[in-house]
Amino acid sequence: MGVHHRQCGKFAVQLDSDDVYSGNDTLQKIVDAFYEQQCAMVVGTYRMTNFNMETIPPGIIDHREWTPENGRNNALRINGLGAPRAFYTPVLREIKVPNTSYGEDYALGLSISRRYQIGRIYDVLYLCRRWEDNSDASLDIVKMNTNNLYKDKIRTWELQARKKLK
């Protein structure tokens, strides 16, 4: 994993290959959030767009349903943490990242939130591009159910780990 490479810095930021940052200052905003919020992970806000970067429904996704004010455990009630996701690499290096192409970011976020604060940025930092042939554009019901079952398993594993802390 790239986070273990000697050239990986203090922070690692995730960006899907078909998406783009919303501005030239995105990475600086993320770094500033780490220092201002004293957290081990930062999650931003994104806007759904088509390939031409025109806003499409549902528009801005800020995941205000979970915040530092309503507690770390509230992240267990939702199906994803948001984007972009950024990590304080010393903490990330301690966690075993699930070897999967789906849900690994959610599992990481839950694992980090078990012991550390997750910072939030409510400005749009990320343009999440969707188009007709995009793999996330329209999942069939079987694939959607498979993904949801996997996230339920992730939450179960995380609850079991949190119970062991007491």
Residue pairs with C-beta under 8 A, 6 or more apart in sequence:
1 97
2 8
2 12
3 12
3 87
3 89
3 92
3 93
4 93
8 89
9 89
10 88
10 89
10 90
11 30
11 31
11 34
11 86
11 87
11 88
11 89
12 86
12 87
12 89
12 92
13 27
13 30
13 84
13 85
13 86
13 87
14 83
14 84
14 85
14 86
14 87
14 105
15 21
15 84
15 126
16 83
16 128
18 129
18 134
19 46
19 83
19 126
19 127
19 128
19 129
20 53
20 126
20 127
20 129
21 27
21 84
21 125
21 126
21 127
22 47
22 124
22 125
22 126
22 127
23 125
26 44
26 84
26 125
26 126
29 44
29 121
29 123
29 125
30 42
30 44
30 84
30 86
30 121
30 125
33 39
33 42
33 119
33 120
33 121
34 42
34 86
34 88
34 119
36 119
37 117
37 119
37 120
38 117
39 88
39 116
39 117
39 118
39 119
40 87
40 88
40 91
40 112
40 115
40 116
40 117
40 118
41 85
41 86
41 87
41 88
41 91
41 108
41 109
41 112
41 113
41 116
41 118
41 119
42 85
42 86
42 118
42 119
42 120
42 121
43 63
43 81
43 82
43 83
43 84
43 85
43 86
43 109
43 118
43 119
43 120
43 121
44 82
44 83
44 84
44 85
44 86
44 120
44 121
44 123
44 124
44 125
44 126
45 60
45 61
45 62
45 63
45 82
45 121
45 122
45 123
45 124
45 125
45 126
46 60
46 61
46 82
46 83
46 84
46 124
46 125
46 126
46 127
46 128
47 55
47 59
47 60
47 61
47 124
47 126
47 127
47 128
48 55
48 56
48 57
48 58
48 59
48 60
48 61
48 128
48 130
49 55
49 56
49 127
49 128
49 129
49 130
50 56
50 129
50 130
50 131
51 129
51 130
51 131
53 127
53 129
56 130
60 124
61 82
61 83
61 128
62 82
62 122
63 78
63 80
63 81
63 82
64 122
65 74
65 77
65 78
66 74
66 75
66 77
66 78
66 81
67 74
67 120
68 117
68 118
68 119
68 120
72 113
72 114
72 117
72 118
73 162
75 81
75 109
75 110
75 113
75 118
76 110
76 155
76 158
76 159
79 106
79 148
79 151
80 105
80 106
80 151
81 105
81 106
81 109
81 118
83 126
83 128
84 125
84 126
85 105
85 108
85 109
87 108
87 112
91 112
91 116
92 108
92 112
95 108
95 111
95 112
97 104
97 107
97 108
98 104
98 107
98 108
98 154
100 150
102 147
102 150
103 147
103 150
103 151
103 154
106 151
106 154
107 154
107 157
107 158
109 118
110 154
110 155
110 158
111 158
111 161
112 118
114 158
114 161
114 162
114 165
130 136
130 137
131 137
139 147
